[in-house]
Amino acid sequence: MEVVLGDIMLLFGLSLIAAMYASVGHGGASGYLAILSLTAYAANDPSWLKQHAWSLNLLVAGMAFYAYNKSGFFDKKLAVPFVITSIPAALLGGYLRVDDVVYDTLLSLTLVFAAWKLYTSKSVISDGNISNPPLVLALLIGGVVGFFSGIIGVGGGIFLSPIILLFGWSDPKTTAGVAAIFIWVNSLSGLIGSAVSGQFALDFSILLPFAIAVLIGGYFGSKFGSEKFSQTTIRNLLISVMLIAAIRQILDLLGLWA
């Protein structure tokens, strides 16, 4: 009974994260990794964690991109430079074999950053002063974010979105559409790179229920955003999960986690 209850809570958590992230055009990999790091799955190899997070990202980010693009919130001219360099960079990042300690450290830092990003995020209203980034800068950002996304096992949306908004390169909804396609291609590239390097570790019997959970959450998140729920409540819950997961990773690194 305890195992069944734990599985139900895990699937519910994955679905909730998918809904929250899809509402802003993200795939949710950092959230999935946070949840999984609090379960027995945390003992699995980094490649296992990354590949399952990427697979779920493909489903949710793809759904989010469809919804935002259909609603007219996508700027191809803005997205292409980021995507062009991120594909080979994420492929290389996914291909590299990362030491467990290095991976846990990077994951901990990413979870803390994601929690901080969620905590400080507020509704941004564009003042109409939108300008495209310099081509070279966009190419550089795409490559750097793609590379680290490949190493960590995320799609890179938690890094790209705040950069776009901070520099005023787009409005929030169009940023969500751009982030969604960026996350999708990075996740696919990272997954391919990891598989090509001989680290293929997908367990489809486990992935299937995970996929169903995030598809349900992603559908409602991408279609309705957070209309049915309190954005603040869900965001705070997500922040708590990420911080707890980061602390757990840090304690594990220090040998203080039993």
Secondary structure as the mmCIF struct_conf table of DSSP 4:
data_model
#
loop_
_struct_conf.conf_type_id
_struct_conf.id
_struct_conf.beg_label_comp_id
_struct_conf.beg_label_asym_id
_struct_conf.beg_label_seq_id
_struct_conf.end_label_comp_id
_struct_conf.end_label_asym_id
_struct_conf.end_label_seq_id
HELX_RH_AL_P HELX_RH_AL_P1 GLU A 2 ALA A 22
TURN_TY1_P TURN_TY1_P1 SER A 23 GLY A 25
HELX_RH_AL_P HELX_RH_AL_P2 ALA A 29 LEU A 36
TURN_TY1_P TURN_TY1_P2 SER A 37 LEU A 38
BEND BEND1 THR A 39 THR A 39
HELX_RH_3T_P HELX_RH_3T_P1 ALA A 40 ALA A 43
BEND BEND2 ASN A 44 ASN A 44
HELX_RH_AL_P HELX_RH_AL_P3 PRO A 46 LYS A 70
TURN_TY1_P TURN_TY1_P3 SER A 71 GLY A 72
HELX_RH_AL_P HELX_RH_AL_P4 LYS A 76 TYR A 95
BEND BEND3 LEU A 96 LEU A 96
HELX_RH_AL_P HELX_RH_AL_P5 ASP A 100 THR A 120
BEND BEND4 GLY A 128 GLY A 128
HELX_LH_PP_P HELX_LH_PP_P1 ASN A 132 PRO A 134
HELX_RH_AL_P HELX_RH_AL_P6 LEU A 135 ILE A 152
TURN_TY1_P TURN_TY1_P4 GLY A 153 GLY A 153
BEND BEND5 VAL A 154 VAL A 154
BEND BEND6 GLY A 156 GLY A 156
HELX_RH_AL_P HELX_RH_AL_P7 GLY A 157 LEU A 166
TURN_TY1_P TURN_TY1_P5 PHE A 167 GLY A 168
BEND BEND7 TRP A 169 SER A 170
HELX_RH_AL_P HELX_RH_AL_P8 PRO A 172 SER A 194
HELX_RH_PI_P HELX_RH_PI_P1 ALA A 195 GLN A 199
HELX_RH_AL_P HELX_RH_AL_P9 PHE A 204 PHE A 224
TURN_TY1_P TURN_TY1_P6 GLY A 225 LYS A 228
BEND BEND8 PHE A 229 PHE A 229
HELX_RH_AL_P HELX_RH_AL_P10 GLN A 231 LEU A 253
TURN_TY1_P TURN_TY1_P7 LEU A 254 GLY A 255
#
